[in-house]
Amino acid sequence: MGEEAVFWREFTVEGGDFYNAGRVSTEIKQCLRQIGLSPATVRRVAIAAYEAEMNVVMYAYRATVRLELAPDLVRLLVRDQGPGIENIELAMQEGYSTATENMREMGFGAGMGLPNIKKNSDRFTIRSKVGVGTELEIEVVVAQASCL
Amino acid sequence: MAHYGGSIRIDPARCEGDMACMRVCPTEAIRVRGGKARIIESRCVDCGECIRVCQPRAISPVTDSFADLSRFEYKVALVSPVLYGQFGPGMMPERVLAALEKAGFDCACDLTLACECINAAIERFVRNHHGPRPLISCFCPTVVRLIQVRYPELIEMILPIESPKETLAREIRKSKARDLRLAEDRIGLIYLTPCPAKMLDVIGHPGKEKSDIDGVIAISDIYRTVLSLLAISGKRESTERTQLSGVGMNWAILGGQTAFLKRENCLAVEGLRNVIRILNDIEMGKLRDCDYVELQSCPDGCVSGCLLVENPYVARARVLEILGRLGERPRQSERELVEFCEKGEYFVDRKLSAQLPGPLDSDVGRAIAKIRRFEEIRQSLPNINCGACGAPSCTAFADDVVREEAGLTDCVFIALQSAGWRIHSGDPKVRQVSSVETNSTMGLRN
């Protein structure tokens, strides 16, 4: 891919900021629409970004979300400072959640966050260090058939 | 089917370029260039907010006038429950219908019973639905268009049920043609509309089958005539019209559709900005445990449509007053409603397609290069959204520049700076523009 065809942008997400939760994924969605990616691709990236953003809001202190774009690939890098995940295998299971009772009553913490990111991406890696933070790398291959 | 052209027009001769419309547009679809406002049709969702705020009355809906309807031998007015709330307190709907018949319509038909039938159809459909949830109401055409323009992935969740005015129009055309021995096309079915968006139901949805409605008249256009006829008609009432439904009356206000469903997991949302928020949530896969969402572009539903006359809060109180008289129970028996539902004539395949506004470039590689430039331009702007460039926000302006629909020096701050002026504004964001090196006039950093 040519250098001129790559674009990146960085966003920050604050832990506990429920009021603004979802803004970053909305901006990412807007950006991908401007590029003209297919609605299905846009939605997959947006859902993955949204789940990652919500994880930061619920569990971490803060994070940077880096969006990288190439004609054939969308990549999201989410690096948070936070408590980290002790057992990644367990966290990847559908329905597993460490959300508090309070969060669940609010409709959060269904234990679908990480599995949902995996489901909506073509490549997904997660690294975490307890007491330091978690790093997600999410890649979505751009579907060539544009609806336009 | 005619190409989609929108239901709102701006008359350049009357436009004073005051930008009120541009600032209020929820989808940033208006630009003011050369002192005149212009609608970007691919982004407009026909909500009518611009009509409300235009002081010189330069923005108008594309509706019919009464004279346009002279080609019909027999003219029927289809009257939505919204109209009954437009006149004085204690107004009987029957008197409004009688006044319309004096105003030149051969027959005025109430829509509340049809609303009740369709509400029963919604209830049945929601109850038996096993596809993706929530189902999204389809009766506000602005919401339907918004989904086409911004949320194409949600099109499949739009309720496949026609609006009550279509049901009634079809029925009346048949019965009047039979009773009056007229050819069906000699009968004109005219909807009295509270908003421009309802025009889309009749003329606008791409791929839609022909509507049974022949014309649309703005309620604001017939208001004076009806009002003066009501004043002279006195207490005389038509006795045969007692078939009004409280369930249907409820459709004039927010929550009317969901109230009848008697389900806890339904939502009713008003106002385009709130509708956008809830559609964002639905797109993210939230609200899956919700059965039905009633979405209304106007605050508190159709009762505040932009082509109405009465203050929406007053109108709402009158609608509730009439509702109190009618009661909330269905007018038709359960058997009648089941019969209606089982006939199933109300199902529609709208064949809705995505109507996304065009990308920055048809080639993804070039579009990515352009979004880089967009980002650079955006960062060089003061981000105070002053609107002097003719775009509603600095972000929208940056998008326009990349699409070559505006020049960078249309921004007054960049223009001043490139002419060698230093800006001593109190706002640090603005001073920042003036301190950007000259290469920012190209919007490029590297």
Interface residues (C-beta under 8 A of the other chain):
Chain A: G2 E4 A5 V6 F7 R9 G22 S25 T26 C31 R33 Q34 I35 G36 L37 P39 A40 R43 A46 I47 Y50 L69 A70 P71 G107 N116 V142 S146 C147 L148
Chain B: P152 E153 N280 E283 M284 G285 K286 A354 L356 G358 P359 L360 D361 S362 V364 G365 A367 I368 A369 I371 R372 F374 E375 D399
